[in-house]
Amino acid sequence: MSEPGNVTVRRATMTDIPAITRIYNQGIVDRLATLETDERSESERAAWLTARDERHPVLAAERNGAVVGWGSLNIFNPRPAYRFVADFSVYVAREARGSGVGGALLVALIAEARRLEFHKLALAAFLHNAAGMRLYRKFGFRLVGVYREQGILDGRWVDVAIMERLLEPPA
């Protein structure tokens, strides 16, 4: 699907579930990417992957044969009027953060969103995740606003940035 640098991005399969689960749980524990607080099991992540539809794929990023990140296009809102807007997720393994994996996933997710005829990508991100905020800005996402005190992590309120990017049609 895409190969920026030494990272290959492709559709995720059931064989990726152990790595996807490990990487997602790192994101939960590190408090950088989600208001989720309970780690997930491989069986839960397998059910999640199985339930995905063609319009909301999960992508895996590989380096040297190992999955080092994953991303997904997600339903923004189930109402039909929102069918051309997708939310997305990007998770990178601790050992691969800062090495271009997030960017490779974002390039692939944007391309896939265009192919699937989405008009816009939206996301919610922690303001304290400086690397994530830099990545989203680098790829043309703009800050729409901030949800103040959106959730509680470790006994303290956390603010969440809301960002968006309109997608140009494929050339």
N, C-alpha and C positions, 0 to 999 in steps of 0.2 A: 504494500500500500504506500508507504513512504519510508525513506532512508536518509534523514539528515544526519550527517556525521557518521558515527558508528552505531547508530540506533535504528532499529527496524520497527516500524509500527504496523500492526496487522490486527485483524479481528481476533478477539479473545475466544478461546475455546474452553471446554470443561477441564482440559489438562492444565490450564492456567489458574484454576481456582486456588490451589495452595498459595501461590505467589500473590494473587490478588487479595486473598484474605490476610496474609502477612502484612502486605503494604497498607491495606486499609486500616488494620489494627494499629500499625505504627502511626498513622495519621490521627487516630483516635487518642492514643496514649500521648503523643507529642503535642496535642491541643493546637495544631496549626491549620486544620482544614475542615473541621466539622464540629457541630454541636452534639454529635453522637458521643455518648459517654461509656457505653458498654461494648466491649470487644465482640466481634462477630465470629461465628464458627464457619468452617468450610461448608457444612451442609446448608447453612443459611445463605451463604454467598452463591452456592450452586443453584439453589432455588431462585435466587435473585437473577442470576444469569439466564436461567431457563425461561423465566417469565418475561424477558425482554422481547420487544417486537422489532421488526426490520427497521423501523424508523428511529429506534432508540438503541443503537449498537454500543457495545463495549469494545474498546481497543486495548491491545497490550503492546507495551514498548519492550523490545528485547535488545540486550547488548551481550555479545559473546554467548548467545544461546540461553541467557537467563532473563526472565521477566523482571524488569527494574522499574516499571511504572504501568499505570493503566488510566484510561479516561473513558468517559461515557457521555452520550447525549441523553438527556433525561426529559421527561414530560415537565413542561413549565407549569401548565395548568390543564386539567382535563376538559375544560369547556372548549367547544369547537372553534370559537373565535380566536383562540390562542394556538391553533394547530401549526402555525408557521413560526412559532417561537420555541426555542429549546433552552433548557437549563443544561449546564454541563458540569462534569467533575473531572479533576486531574489529581492523581495521587502518585508520588514518586517515592521509591524506597529510600530509606535514610542514607544508605551508602552511595546512592546515585544523585542525590540532591545537588543542584548547582552545576551539573555536568551536561546540560542540554536536553535531558529527557523530557522535562516539562514542556519545553518549547517544541520538541518533536511531536509530542502528543497534541499540543494545541494546534500546530499546523495541520495535522491529520484530522482533528476534530472539526476544524473550520472547513476543510475541504469536503469532509463527509457531510457536514451540515448543508453546504452549498449543493452537493449532489442530491441530497434528500429534499431540496427546495425549501429549506428554512429561510426565513427572512431576517431573523435576529437570534443572537445568542445572548443569554443573560446568566448572571452568576451572583452568588452571595459569597463573600470572602471576609476573612478576619483581617481587620486593619493591622493587627500586630504581626501578620505574616508578611514581612517586608519583601521576601523573595517572590512570593505569589503575587503581591500587588505590582511589583516591577514587571513580572512576566505578563500579566494581563494588560498593563499599560503599553508594554512593548508591542503587543499584538493588536493595538488599536481599541481596546476596551476603555470606555469612559465611565467615570464615577457618576452615578445617577443620584445617589444619596446614601445616607447611613442610618441603619436601624440602631438607635441607641438602646443599650441594655436589652438586647434581643434574646439572650439566654444566659443561664448560669453555668459556669464551668469552675470546678474546684472552689465553690463558695463565693465567686465574684461574677458580677455582670460583665458580659462581653458585647462589644459593639460589632456590627456586621455591615460591611460595605456592599452596596448593590451596584453592579456594573453591567454594561451592555455594549454590544457591537452590532451594527447593522451589517448584513452580508451583501456584498455585491453579487449579482448573478454570475455563474461561471462563464468564462470567455468562450 
